[in-house]
Amino acid sequence: MIERELDVTTPEGQMKTFIYHPEHGGPRPIVLYLMDAPSIRPALKSMANRLASAGYYVMLPYLFYRGGPFREFGKSDEDMHARTELMGTVTPTNILSDAEALLALADDDPAAASGKIGAVGFCMSGGLVLSLARAMPDRVAAGASIHGAWLVRDTEDSPHLGLDSVRAEIYFGWCDNDPTAPPEEVPIMRKALDDAGVDYTLDWLTDAVHGYAPPGSERYDEQASELHWERVHDLFRRRLW
């Protein structure tokens, strides 16, 4: 397995990015692997590596770069406060220039396949997957929102709006009792997807809680996490190859 760390130049700075892909047998379909609010840490790197081992060119960017250089966060009150502020620097709009910079780099790498790509987002990045699918219909063929947060917003760039252009198939892992994505938002999202003719699957998880997918935390739910792996692998096999 190839693992690389590099800085990607965007219109707003240098975005630390971790890249994973098999050493042989390329080129491989590109997957943008978008971090959750706790940021990039060993657990998320391990997950990106696991996906890459199934045959993908996985790009894991540090989305908080607008607020400063790459860092890992702990659980202190200070770190929690810093993360909360940095989350405001990532929006459904500015993720587009980030993705364009990532894909420009990948398009020059012979290990990465041209054409259709996938995207996976966790927590704050779940909605970013929809934003990318909406803005890049010719490239984004498959996306997954795993315990996505703030999917329905009172803003013009809300992830649930303007989905008529989406051609990707989308998977949602949506858990009950999630204050960042309450149950009353599910019918709103479903209607938006249905009205736009988007092909999607939504698993409603009654036992898992927000943050269930990455291992190593008290919120980790092995059964729900393995379900998300099953869904993502199936989706990408059908849509990216």
SEFIBA-138606 format. One line per 3 residues: their letters; for each residue x, y, z of N, C-alpha, C, O. Coordinates in Angstrom, 2 decimals. Layout:
<sites>
a> X:Y:Z:X:Y:Z:X:Y:Z:X:Y:Z  ... .
</sites>
This chain:
<sites>
mie> 0.84:-1.20:0.00:0.00:0.00:0.00:0.88:1.25:0.00:1.81:1.36:0.79  0.57:2.18:-0.89:1.26:3.47:-0.93:0.53:4.45:-0.01:-0.69:4.60:-0.09  1.28:5.11:0.86:0.73:6.14:1.73:1.61:7.38:1.56:2.82:7.32:1.77 .
rel> 0.99:8.48:1.20:1.74:9.72:0.99:1.07:10.88:1.71:-0.14:10.87:1.95  1.87:11.86:2.06:1.39:13.09:2.69:1.93:14.26:1.89:3.14:14.35:1.67  1.06:15.15:1.46:1.52:16.29:0.69:0.62:17.49:0.92:-0.45:17.37:1.52 .
dvt> 1.05:18.64:0.45:0.27:19.87:0.56:-0.32:20.21:-0.80:0.40:20.32:-1.79  -1.63:20.37:-0.84:-2.35:20.70:-2.08:-2.65:22.20:-2.07:-3.21:22.72:-1.10  -2.27:22.87:-3.14:-2.51:24.31:-3.24:-3.94:24.58:-3.69:-4.38:24.10:-4.73 .
tpe> -4.66:25.36:-2.88:-6.01:25.79:-3.22:-6.01:27.32:-3.33:-5.01:27.95:-3.00  -7.09:27.93:-3.79:-7.14:29.39:-3.84:-7.00:30.05:-2.47:-6.75:31.25:-2.38  -7.16:29.26:-1.39:-7.13:29.84:-0.05:-5.99:29.34:0.83:-5.96:29.62:2.03 .
gqm> -5.05:28.60:0.26:-3.92:28.17:1.06:-3.42:26.79:0.71:-3.68:26.26:-0.37  -2.68:26.21:1.66:-2.12:24.88:1.49:-2.90:23.88:2.34:-3.01:24.02:3.55  -3.45:22.88:1.67:-4.32:21.90:2.32:-3.57:20.58:2.46:-3.36:19.86:1.48 .
ktf> -3.17:20.25:3.68:-2.53:18.97:3.94:-3.46:17.84:3.51:-4.64:17.83:3.86  -2.91:16.89:2.76:-3.73:15.80:2.24:-2.96:14.49:2.34:-1.77:14.43:2.05  -3.66:13.46:2.76:-3.09:12.12:2.88:-3.68:11.26:1.77:-4.90:11.23:1.57 .
iyh> -2.82:10.57:1.05:-3.24:9.79:-0.11:-2.87:8.32:0.10:-1.76:8.00:0.53  -3.83:7.46:-0.21:-3.64:6.02:-0.05:-4.08:5.32:-1.33:-5.13:5.64:-1.89  -3.28:4.37:-1.80:-3.70:3.55:-2.94:-2.81:2.32:-3.04:-1.68:2.33:-2.55 .
peh> -3.31:1.25:-3.67:-2.50:0.05:-3.84:-1.26:0.35:-4.67:-1.26:1.24:-5.52  -0.21:-0.40:-4.41:1.05:-0.16:-5.10:1.01:-0.64:-6.55:1.69:-0.08:-7.41  0.23:-1.66:-6.81:0.20:-2.27:-8.15:-1.22:-2.27:-8.71:-2.20:-2.13:-7.98 .
ggp> -1.30:-2.42:-10.03:-2.58:-2.67:-10.68:-3.42:-1.45:-10.99:-4.60:-1.59:-11.29  -2.83:-0.25:-10.94:-3.61:0.95:-11.22:-3.84:1.16:-12.70:-3.43:0.32:-13.51  -4.48:2.26:-13.08:-4.96:3.33:-12.20:-6.24:2.94:-11.45:-6.99:2.06:-11.87 .
rpi> -6.47:3.63:-10.33:-7.57:3.31:-9.43:-8.59:4.44:-9.38:-8.22:5.61:-9.49  -9.87:4.10:-9.22:-10.90:5.16:-9.09:-10.62:6.06:-7.88:-10.22:5.58:-6.82  -10.83:7.34:-8.06:-10.58:8.32:-7.00:-11.76:8.37:-6.04:-12.92:8.36:-6.46 .
vly> -11.45:8.43:-4.75:-12.46:8.65:-3.72:-12.00:9.80:-2.84:-10.92:9.75:-2.26  -12.82:10.83:-2.72:-12.56:11.91:-1.79:-13.13:11.49:-0.43:-14.33:11.25:-0.30  -12.26:11.40:0.56:-12.62:10.90:1.88:-12.58:12.08:2.84:-11.51:12.53:3.23 .
lmd> -13.75:12.58:3.21:-13.87:13.86:3.89:-14.03:13.68:5.40:-14.91:12.95:5.87  -13.18:14.35:6.13:-13.06:14.15:7.58:-14.30:14.63:8.33:-15.09:15.44:7.84  -14.45:14.11:9.55:-15.51:14.56:10.44:-14.99:15.67:11.34:-13.84:16.10:11.20 .
aps> -15.81:16.13:12.28:-15.44:17.25:13.13:-14.21:16.99:13.99:-13.43:17.92:14.20  -13.98:15.76:14.51:-12.76:15.52:15.28:-11.48:15.61:14.45:-10.38:15.55:15.01  -11.60:15.75:13.16:-10.48:15.97:12.25:-9.72:14.68:11.93:-10.13:13.59:12.33 .
irp> -8.63:14.83:11.23:-7.83:13.68:10.81:-7.04:13.16:12.01:-6.37:13.92:12.71  -7.14:11.86:12.24:-6.50:11.19:13.37:-6.21:9.76:12.93:-6.64:9.35:11.85  -5.50:8.98:13.75:-5.17:7.62:13.33:-6.36:6.78:12.90:-6.26:6.01:11.95 .
alk> -7.50:6.91:13.59:-8.66:6.10:13.23:-9.15:6.41:11.83:-9.49:5.50:11.08  -9.17:7.69:11.46:-9.66:8.06:10.13:-8.64:7.67:9.05:-9.03:7.25:7.96  -7.36:7.80:9.36:-6.33:7.34:8.42:-6.45:5.84:8.17:-6.31:5.37:7.04 .
sma> -6.71:5.10:9.23:-6.87:3.66:9.10:-8.07:3.32:8.23:-8.02:2.37:7.44  -9.15:4.07:8.36:-10.33:3.84:7.54:-10.05:4.16:6.07:-10.48:3.42:5.19  -9.33:5.24:5.82:-8.97:5.58:4.44:-8.09:4.50:3.84:-8.23:4.14:2.67 .
nrl> -7.18:3.98:4.65:-6.31:2.89:4.19:-7.13:1.64:3.88:-6.89:0.97:2.88  -8.09:1.34:4.73:-8.95:0.17:4.51:-9.71:0.29:3.21:-9.81:-0.69:2.46  -10.23:1.46:2.91:-10.94:1.64:1.65:-9.99:1.51:0.47:-10.32:0.87:-0.53 .
asa> -8.81:2.11:0.58:-7.84:2.03:-0.50:-7.44:0.58:-0.79:-7.19:0.22:-1.94  -7.37:-0.24:0.25:-6.96:-1.63:0.06:-7.96:-2.42:-0.78:-7.64:-3.49:-1.29  -9.17:-1.87:-0.93:-10.18:-2.51:-1.79:-10.02:-2.08:-3.24:-10.79:-2.52:-4.10 .
gyy> -9.03:-1.23:-3.52:-8.73:-0.90:-4.91:-8.97:0.53:-5.32:-9.22:0.80:-6.49  -8.91:1.47:-4.36:-9.22:2.86:-4.67:-8.05:3.80:-4.39:-7.13:3.48:-3.63  -8.11:4.95:-5.02:-7.15:6.04:-4.81:-7.84:7.02:-3.88:-8.65:7.84:-4.32 .
vml> -7.52:6.95:-2.61:-8.26:7.67:-1.58:-7.50:8.92:-1.15:-6.32:8.87:-0.82  -8.21:10.05:-1.18:-7.63:11.34:-0.80:-8.33:11.85:0.46:-9.54:12.05:0.47  -7.55:12.05:1.51:-8.07:12.48:2.82:-7.51:13.87:3.12:-6.40:13.98:3.64 .
pyl> -8.26:14.93:2.81:-7.74:16.30:3.00:-8.08:16.86:4.38:-9.10:16.53:4.98  -7.19:17.72:4.87:-7.41:18.43:6.13:-8.23:19.67:5.83:-7.68:20.68:5.37  -9.52:19.61:6.08:-10.43:20.68:5.65:-10.36:21.92:6.53:-10.93:22.95:6.17 .
fyr> -9.69:21.85:7.67:-9.58:23.01:8.55:-8.39:23.91:8.19:-8.05:24.80:8.97  -7.78:23.71:7.04:-6.54:24.42:6.71:-6.73:25.93:6.64:-5.77:26.68:6.82  -7.93:26.40:6.39:-8.16:27.85:6.34:-7.92:28.51:7.70:-7.66:29.71:7.77 .
ggp> -8.00:27.73:8.75:-7.82:28.26:10.09:-6.43:28.03:10.66:-6.17:28.36:11.82  -5.52:27.47:9.85:-4.17:27.23:10.34:-3.61:25.92:9.84:-4.32:25.16:9.18  -2.33:25.65:10.14:-1.69:24.42:9.65:-2.28:23.17:10.29:-3.00:23.23:11.29 .
fre> -1.97:22.04:9.68:-2.49:20.76:10.14:-2.11:20.50:11.59:-0.98:20.75:12.02  -3.07:19.98:12.34:-2.83:19.54:13.70:-3.83:18.46:14.05:-4.92:18.39:13.47  -3.46:17.62:15.00:-4.40:16.66:15.55:-4.99:17.24:16.84:-4.32:17.97:17.56 .
fgk> -6.24:16.89:17.11:-6.96:17.45:18.24:-7.17:16.40:19.32:-7.41:15.22:19.04  -7.06:16.85:20.56:-7.37:15.99:21.68:-8.78:16.24:22.17:-9.63:16.75:21.44  -9.05:15.87:23.41:-10.39:15.99:23.98:-10.48:17.09:25.03:-11.48:17.17:25.75 .
sde> -9.47:17.92:25.13:-9.50:19.00:26.11:-10.55:20.04:25.72:-10.96:20.10:24.57  -10.96:20.84:26.69:-11.92:21.91:26.40:-11.36:22.88:25.38:-12.08:23.39:24.53  -10.05:23.14:25.47:-9.42:24.06:24.53:-9.48:23.53:23.11:-9.78:24.26:22.17 .
dmh> -9.19:22.25:22.96:-9.24:21.64:21.63:-10.67:21.58:21.10:-10.90:21.80:19.91  -11.61:21.28:21.96:-13.01:21.24:21.54:-13.47:22.62:21.07:-14.20:22.73:20.08  -13.06:23.66:21.76:-13.42:25.02:21.36:-12.79:25.37:20.01:-13.44:25.95:19.15 .
art> -11.52:25.00:19.84:-10.83:25.29:18.58:-11.50:24.57:17.41:-11.66:25.15:16.34  -11.88:23.33:17.62:-12.55:22.57:16.57:-13.88:23.21:16.19:-14.21:23.30:15.01  -14.63:23.64:17.17:-15.93:24.25:16.91:-15.77:25.49:16.03:-16.55:25.70:15.10 .
elm> -14.77:26.30:16.33:-14.53:27.50:15.51:-14.10:27.11:14.09:-14.55:27.73:13.12  -13.26:26.10:13.97:-12.76:25.71:12.66:-13.84:25.09:11.78:-13.78:25.19:10.56  -14.82:24.45:12.39:-15.90:23.86:11.61:-16.62:24.92:10.79:-17.14:24.63:9.71 .
gtv> -16.65:26.16:11.29:-17.30:27.23:10.56:-16.57:27.65:9.30:-17.11:28.38:8.48  -15.31:27.19:9.15:-14.54:27.53:7.95:-14.80:26.58:6.80:-14.30:26.78:5.69  -15.58:25.53:7.05:-15.88:24.53:6.00:-17.35:24.67:5.63:-18.22:24.52:6.48 .
tpt> -17.63:24.95:4.37:-19.00:25.21:3.93:-19.34:24.39:2.69:-18.45:23.90:2.00  -20.65:24.25:2.40:-21.05:23.57:1.17:-20.57:24.27:-0.09:-20.58:23.68:-1.17  -20.14:25.51:0.04:-19.65:26.26:-1.13:-18.15:26.12:-1.30:-17.68:25.81:-2.40 .
nil> -17.39:26.36:-0.22:-15.93:26.35:-0.43:-15.34:24.95:-0.56:-14.17:24.81:-0.92  -16.13:23.91:-0.27:-15.63:22.56:-0.52:-15.40:22.33:-2.01:-14.62:21.46:-2.40  -16.07:23.12:-2.85:-15.96:22.91:-4.29:-14.56:23.25:-4.80:-14.00:22.51:-5.61 .
sda> -14.00:24.35:-4.35:-12.64:24.70:-4.78:-11.62:23.72:-4.20:-10.61:23.43:-4.83  -11.89:23.22:-3.00:-11.01:22.20:-2.43:-11.00:20.95:-3.31:-9.94:20.40:-3.62  -12.19:20.51:-3.70:-12.30:19.31:-4.53:-11.64:19.51:-5.89:-10.99:18.60:-6.41 .
eal> -11.81:20.68:-6.46:-11.18:20.96:-7.76:-9.66:20.87:-7.66:-9.00:20.35:-8.56  -9.09:21.38:-6.56:-7.65:21.32:-6.37:-7.19:19.88:-6.18:-6.16:19.47:-6.72  -7.94:19.10:-5.40:-7.59:17.70:-5.19:-7.63:16.91:-6.50:-6.72:16.13:-6.78 .
lal> -8.67:17.13:-7.29:-8.81:16.38:-8.53:-7.78:16.80:-9.56:-7.34:15.98:-10.37  -7.39:18.07:-9.55:-6.33:18.52:-10.46:-5.03:17.80:-10.17:-4.31:17.40:-11.08  -4.73:17.62:-8.88:-3.52:16.88:-8.51:-3.64:15.41:-8.91:-2.71:14.84:-9.48 .
add> -4.78:14.80:-8.61:-4.97:13.39:-8.92:-4.94:13.13:-10.42:-4.45:12.09:-10.86  -5.45:14.07:-11.19:-5.49:13.88:-12.64:-4.09:13.83:-13.25:-3.91:13.34:-14.36  -3.10:14.34:-12.52:-1.71:14.27:-12.99:-0.95:13.08:-12.43:0.24:12.92:-12.68 .
dpa> -1.65:12.24:-11.67:-1.01:11.07:-11.06:-1.44:9.81:-11.82:-2.63:9.50:-11.85  -0.51:9.09:-12.42:-0.88:7.89:-13.19:-1.52:6.80:-12.34:-2.12:5.87:-12.89  -1.39:6.89:-11.02:-2.02:5.89:-10.16:-3.51:6.11:-10.01:-4.23:5.22:-9.57 .
aas> -3.97:7.32:-10.38:-5.39:7.66:-10.24:-6.09:7.59:-11.59:-5.57:8.07:-12.60  -7.26:6.98:-11.60:-8.04:6.87:-12.84:-8.76:8.18:-13.12:-9.18:8.89:-12.21  -8.90:8.49:-14.38:-9.69:9.65:-14.78:-11.16:9.24:-14.81:-11.50:8.06:-14.77 .
gki> -12.02:10.24:-14.88:-13.44:9.93:-14.99:-14.16:9.92:-13.66:-13.94:10.78:-12.82  -15.04:8.94:-13.48:-15.96:8.92:-12.35:-15.24:8.82:-11.01:-14.25:8.10:-10.88  -15.74:9.56:-10.01:-15.17:9.52:-8.67:-16.27:9.25:-7.64:-17.46:9.37:-7.92 .
gav> -15.81:8.87:-6.45:-16.71:8.71:-5.32:-16.36:9.69:-4.22:-15.28:10.28:-4.24  -17.25:9.84:-3.26:-16.99:10.71:-2.12:-17.68:10.12:-0.89:-18.81:9.63:-0.97  -16.98:10.19:0.24:-17.53:9.74:1.51:-17.33:10.87:2.51:-16.24:11.42:2.64 .
gfc> -18.40:11.22:3.23:-18.31:12.26:4.24:-18.89:11.79:5.55:-19.89:11.07:5.59  -18.26:12.20:6.64:-18.70:11.84:7.98:-19.06:13.10:8.75:-18.38:14.12:8.63  -20.14:13.03:9.54:-20.51:14.14:10.40:-20.65:15.42:9.57:-21.49:15.48:8.67 .
msg> -19.85:16.44:9.85:-19.98:17.74:9.18:-19.78:17.63:7.67:-20.20:18.52:6.93  -19.15:16.55:7.21:-18.86:16.40:5.79:-19.91:15.59:5.04:-19.83:15.46:3.82  -20.89:15.05:5.76:-21.92:14.29:5.06:-22.64:15.12:4.02:-22.86:14.66:2.90 .
glv> -22.99:16.35:4.37:-23.66:17.23:3.42:-22.75:17.70:2.30:-23.23:18.03:1.22  -21.45:17.73:2.56:-20.52:18.16:1.52:-20.52:17.19:0.34:-20.27:17.58:-0.80  -20.81:15.93:0.62:-20.91:14.94:-0.45:-22.02:15.32:-1.43:-21.85:15.24:-2.64 .
lsl> -23.18:15.74:-0.88:-24.27:16.17:-1.74:-23.90:17.43:-2.52:-24.24:17.57:-3.69  -23.19:18.33:-1.87:-22.77:19.56:-2.55:-21.86:19.25:-3.73:-21.98:19.86:-4.79  -20.96:18.31:-3.55:-20.06:17.92:-4.63:-20.83:17.23:-5.76:-20.59:17.50:-6.94 .
ara> -21.75:16.34:-5.40:-22.53:15.64:-6.42:-23.38:16.62:-7.22:-23.58:16.44:-8.42  -23.87:17.65:-6.56:-24.69:18.67:-7.22:-23.85:19.53:-8.17:-24.29:19.85:-9.27  -22.64:19.89:-7.74:-21.81:20.80:-8.52:-20.98:20.09:-9.58:-20.56:20.71:-10.56 .
mpd> -20.72:18.79:-9.41:-19.86:18.04:-10.33:-20.57:16.78:-10.83:-20.08:15.67:-10.62  -21.71:16.95:-11.48:-22.48:15.76:-11.89:-21.76:14.88:-12.89:-22.04:13.68:-12.96  -20.84:15.44:-13.67:-20.13:14.65:-14.66:-19.00:13.82:-14.05:-18.45:12.94:-14.72 .
rva> -18.64:14.10:-12.79:-17.54:13.37:-12.17:-17.99:12.53:-10.98:-17.59:11.38:-10.84  -18.82:13.10:-10.12:-19.22:12.37:-8.91:-20.32:11.36:-9.27:-21.44:11.74:-9.60  -19.97:10.08:-9.19:-20.91:9.03:-9.56:-21.49:8.31:-8.37:-22.49:7.61:-8.49 .
aga> -20.86:8.47:-7.20:-21.33:7.78:-6.00:-20.89:8.55:-4.78:-19.77:9.07:-4.72  -21.78:8.63:-3.79:-21.44:9.35:-2.57:-22.10:8.72:-1.36:-23.16:8.10:-1.47  -21.47:8.88:-0.21:-22.01:8.34:1.02:-21.92:9.38:2.13:-20.86:9.96:2.36 .
sih> -23.03:9.61:2.80:-23.10:10.49:3.95:-23.30:9.62:5.19:-24.36:9.02:5.38  -22.27:9.56:6.03:-22.30:8.69:7.19:-22.49:9.54:8.45:-21.67:10.41:8.75  -23.57:9.28:9.17:-24.04:10.14:10.27:-23.78:11.61:9.94:-23.15:12.34:10.71 .
gaw> -24.30:12.02:8.77:-24.12:13.39:8.30:-24.84:14.40:9.19:-25.91:14.12:9.73  -24.23:15.57:9.34:-24.77:16.61:10.21:-25.22:17.81:9.38:-24.63:18.12:8.35  -26.27:18.47:9.85:-26.76:19.70:9.25:-27.01:19.53:7.73:-26.58:20.35:6.92 .
lvr> -27.70:18.46:7.39:-28.01:18.18:5.99:-29.12:19.08:5.46:-29.20:19.33:4.26  -29.96:19.55:6.35:-31.03:20.47:5.98:-30.79:21.78:6.72:-30.91:21.83:7.95  -30.47:22.84:5.98:-30.12:24.12:6.59:-31.00:25.22:6.03:-31.59:25.08:4.96 .
dte> -31.09:26.30:6.75:-31.84:27.46:6.30:-30.90:28.41:5.56:-30.79:29.59:5.90  -30.23:27.88:4.55:-29.29:28.66:3.74:-29.47:28.28:2.28:-29.98:27.21:1.96  -29.04:29.15:1.40:-29.20:28.90:-0.03:-28.34:27.74:-0.51:-28.65:27.10:-1.51 .
dsp> -27.25:27.46:0.21:-26.38:26.36:-0.21:-26.61:25.10:0.61:-25.75:24.22:0.65  -27.77:24.99:1.26:-28.07:23.79:2.04:-27.91:22.54:1.18:-28.34:22.54:0.02  -27.32:21.48:1.71:-27.10:20.26:0.92:-28.36:19.67:0.30:-28.27:18.99:-0.73 .
hlg> -29.53:19.92:0.88:-30.74:19.28:0.36:-31.39:20.05:-0.78:-32.39:19.60:-1.34  -30.84:21.20:-1.14:-31.44:22.04:-2.18:-30.74:21.85:-3.53:-29.56:21.50:-3.60  -31.50:22.09:-4.60:-30.91:22.11:-5.94:-30.33:20.80:-6.41:-29.29:20.79:-7.06 .
lds> -30.98:19.70:-6.09:-30.42:18.38:-6.40:-30.77:17.88:-7.80:-30.43:16.75:-8.14  -31.43:18.68:-8.60:-31.84:18.24:-9.93:-30.66:17.84:-10.82:-30.81:17.02:-11.72  -29.50:18.41:-10.56:-28.33:18.11:-11.40:-27.61:16.83:-10.98:-26.74:16.35:-11.72 .
vra> -27.95:16.27:-9.83:-27.21:15.12:-9.29:-27.45:13.87:-10.14:-28.60:13.51:-10.41  -26.37:13.24:-10.55:-26.45:11.97:-11.27:-25.90:10.82:-10.44:-26.07:9.65:-10.79  -25.27:11.15:-9.34:-24.67:10.13:-8.48:-25.72:9.36:-7.71:-26.82:9.86:-7.46 .
eiy> -25.38:8.14:-7.34:-26.18:7.39:-6.38:-25.64:7.73:-4.99:-24.43:7.77:-4.78  -26.55:7.97:-4.05:-26.16:8.43:-2.73:-26.63:7.44:-1.66:-27.74:6.91:-1.72  -25.76:7.21:-0.69:-26.11:6.39:0.48:-26.09:7.26:1.74:-25.17:8.06:1.94 .
fgw> -27.10:7.09:2.58:-27.17:7.77:3.86:-27.20:6.75:4.99:-28.03:5.83:4.99  -26.31:6.91:5.95:-26.41:6.20:7.22:-26.90:7.21:8.24:-26.12:8.03:8.73  -28.18:7.17:8.56:-28.83:8.22:9.37:-29.28:7.61:10.68:-30.10:6.69:10.69 .
cdn> -28.76:8.10:11.79:-29.09:7.49:13.08:-30.14:8.30:13.83:-30.21:9.52:13.74  -30.95:7.57:14.58:-31.98:8.17:15.41:-31.33:8.94:16.55:-30.18:8.68:16.92  -32.06:9.88:17.10:-31.60:10.64:18.26:-30.28:11.36:17.99:-29.38:11.36:18.82 .
dpt> -30.19:11.98:16.82:-29.01:12.74:16.44:-29.38:14.23:16.40:-30.12:14.64:15.51  -28.89:15.02:17.34:-29.28:16.44:17.36:-28.79:17.22:16.14:-29.33:18.29:15.84  -27.78:16.71:15.45:-27.29:17.41:14.25:-28.08:17.04:13.00:-27.94:17.69:11.96 .
app> -28.92:16.02:13.09:-29.75:15.60:11.96:-31.02:14.95:12.52:-31.18:13.73:12.44  -31.91:15.75:13.09:-33.09:15.22:13.78:-34.04:14.48:12.84:-34.02:14.71:11.63  -34.88:13.59:13.40:-35.76:12.77:12.57:-36.68:13.56:11.66:-37.02:13.09:10.57 .
eev> -37.10:14.75:12.08:-38.03:15.52:11.25:-37.39:16.00:9.94:-38.09:16.45:9.04  -36.06:15.91:9.85:-35.40:16.31:8.61:-35.37:15.18:7.58:-35.11:15.43:6.40  -35.63:13.96:8.01:-35.59:12.83:7.07:-36.62:12.99:5.97:-36.26:12.87:4.80 .
pim> -37.91:13.25:6.27:-38.87:13.41:5.17:-38.55:14.60:4.27:-38.87:14.57:3.08  -37.93:15.65:4.81:-37.53:16.79:3.98:-36.47:16.35:2.98:-36.54:16.69:1.80  -35.49:15.60:3.48:-34.44:15.12:2.60:-34.99:14.13:1.57:-34.66:14.21:0.39 .
rka> -35.83:13.22:2.03:-36.39:12.24:1.10:-37.18:12.93:-0.02:-37.05:12.55:-1.19  -37.97:13.92:0.32:-38.76:14.62:-0.69:-37.85:15.33:-1.69:-38.10:15.31:-2.89  -36.79:15.96:-1.18:-35.86:16.65:-2.08:-35.20:15.67:-3.03:-35.04:15.96:-4.22 .
ldd> -34.81:14.52:-2.52:-34.17:13.50:-3.36:-35.16:12.92:-4.36:-34.84:12.76:-5.54  -36.35:12.60:-3.89:-37.37:12.03:-4.78:-37.77:13.01:-5.88:-37.90:12.64:-7.04  -37.97:14.27:-5.50:-38.37:15.28:-6.48:-37.30:15.46:-7.55:-37.61:15.75:-8.71 .
agv> -36.04:15.29:-7.16:-34.93:15.46:-8.11:-34.62:14.17:-8.87:-33.79:14.18:-9.78  -35.26:13.08:-8.49:-35.00:11.81:-9.16:-33.66:11.19:-8.82:-33.09:10.47:-9.64  -33.16:11.47:-7.63:-31.86:10.93:-7.21:-32.02:9.49:-6.75:-32.96:9.17:-6.01 .
dyt> -31.12:8.64:-7.18:-31.08:7.24:-6.75:-30.37:7.19:-5.40:-29.20:7.56:-5.31  -31.05:6.74:-4.36:-30.44:6.76:-3.04:-30.95:5.62:-2.17:-32.00:5.03:-2.43  -30.19:5.33:-1.13:-30.56:4.39:-0.09:-30.34:5.07:1.25:-29.32:5.72:1.45 .
ldw> -31.29:4.92:2.17:-31.16:5.51:3.50:-31.40:4.44:4.55:-32.50:3.88:4.63  -30.38:4.15:5.34:-30.52:3.24:6.47:-30.84:4.06:7.71:-30.08:4.95:8.09  -31.97:3.76:8.35:-32.38:4.44:9.58:-31.93:3.57:10.76:-32.46:2.48:10.96 .
ltd> -30.97:4.06:11.51:-30.33:3.26:12.56:-30.87:3.67:13.93:-30.66:4.80:14.37  -31.55:2.76:14.59:-32.20:3.10:15.85:-31.32:2.84:17.07:-31.62:3.35:18.15  -30.25:2.07:16.92:-29.40:1.75:18.06:-28.12:2.58:18.08:-27.66:2.98:19.15 .
avh> -27.54:2.85:16.92:-26.30:3.61:16.85:-26.56:5.09:17.09:-27.67:5.58:16.92  -25.50:5.81:17.48:-25.59:7.24:17.71:-24.62:7.96:16.77:-23.78:7.34:16.12  -24.77:9.28:16.72:-23.89:10.11:15.88:-22.43:9.81:16.20:-22.02:9.82:17.37 .
gya> -21.64:9.56:15.15:-20.24:9.24:15.34:-19.96:7.75:15.42:-18.90:7.35:15.90  -20.91:6.92:14.96:-20.80:5.48:15.14:-19.75:4.80:14.28:-19.32:3.70:14.59  -19.32:5.44:13.19:-18.49:4.73:12.22:-17.01:4.62:12.58:-16.47:3.52:12.52 .
ppg> -16.32:5.71:12.97:-14.89:5.59:13.24:-14.62:4.82:14.54:-15.25:5.11:15.56  -13.72:3.86:14.53:-13.42:3.13:15.76:-12.61:3.98:16.73:-12.04:5.01:16.36  -12.57:3.53:17.97:-11.71:4.17:18.94:-12.38:5.19:19.84:-11.72:5.80:20.68 .
ser> -13.68:5.39:19.68:-14.38:6.32:20.56:-15.53:5.61:21.24:-15.91:4.51:20.85  -16.09:6.25:22.26:-17.19:5.65:22.99:-18.46:5.58:22.14:-19.39:4.86:22.48  -18.49:6.32:21.03:-19.66:6.31:20.16:-19.61:5.21:19.10:-20.60:4.94:18.43 .
yde> -18.46:4.58:18.96:-18.29:3.55:17.94:-19.27:2.40:18.15:-19.42:1.88:19.26  -19.94:2.03:17.06:-20.87:0.91:17.07:-20.43:-0.05:15.96:-20.58:0.25:14.77  -19.89:-1.18:16.34:-19.29:-2.08:15.36:-20.30:-2.54:14.31:-19.99:-2.55:13.12 .
qas> -21.49:-2.92:14.73:-22.48:-3.41:13.78:-22.86:-2.32:12.77:-22.92:-2.58:11.57  -23.13:-1.13:13.27:-23.51:-0.04:12.37:-22.34:0.37:11.47:-22.53:0.68:10.30  -21.13:0.36:12.03:-19.96:0.73:11.24:-19.73:-0.27:10.11:-19.46:0.12:8.97 .
elh> -19.83:-1.56:10.43:-19.63:-2.57:9.38:-20.73:-2.51:8.32:-20.49:-2.83:7.16  -21.94:-2.09:8.72:-22.99:-1.88:7.73:-22.59:-0.78:6.77:-22.81:-0.90:5.56  -22.02:0.30:7.28:-21.61:1.39:6.38:-20.52:0.91:5.42:-20.51:1.30:4.26 .
wer> -19.60:0.07:5.90:-18.58:-0.47:4.99:-19.22:-1.32:3.90:-18.86:-1.21:2.73  -20.17:-2.15:4.28:-20.85:-2.99:3.29:-21.55:-2.14:2.23:-21.46:-2.42:1.04  -22.24:-1.11:2.67:-22.97:-0.24:1.75:-22.01:0.52:0.83:-22.25:0.61:-0.37 .
vhd> -20.94:1.05:1.40:-19.99:1.83:0.59:-19.30:0.94:-0.44:-19.17:1.33:-1.61  -18.86:-0.24:-0.02:-18.19:-1.14:-0.98:-19.14:-1.53:-2.11:-18.74:-1.52:-3.27  -20.36:-1.85:-1.79:-21.34:-2.23:-2.81:-21.60:-1.07:-3.77:-21.62:-1.25:-4.98 .
lfr> -21.79:0.11:-3.21:-22.06:1.30:-4.02:-20.91:1.59:-4.97:-21.14:1.81:-6.16  -19.70:1.59:-4.47:-18.55:1.93:-5.30:-18.26:0.86:-6.35:-17.85:1.18:-7.46  -18.47:-0.41:-6.00:-18.27:-1.47:-7.00:-19.20:-1.27:-8.18:-18.81:-1.48:-9.33 .
rrl> -20.42:-0.88:-7.91:-21.41:-0.74:-8.98:-21.24:0.56:-9.78:-21.55:0.60:-10.97  -20.76:1.60:-9.15:-20.78:2.92:-9.78:-19.43:3.44:-10.27:-19.38:4.32:-11.13  -18.34:2.93:-9.74:-17.03:3.49:-10.09:-16.19:2.64:-11.01:-15.16:3.09:-11.50 .
w> -16.60:1.43:-11.25:-15.79:0.53:-12.09:-16.43:0.35:-13.47:-15.89:-0.37:-14.31 .
</sites>
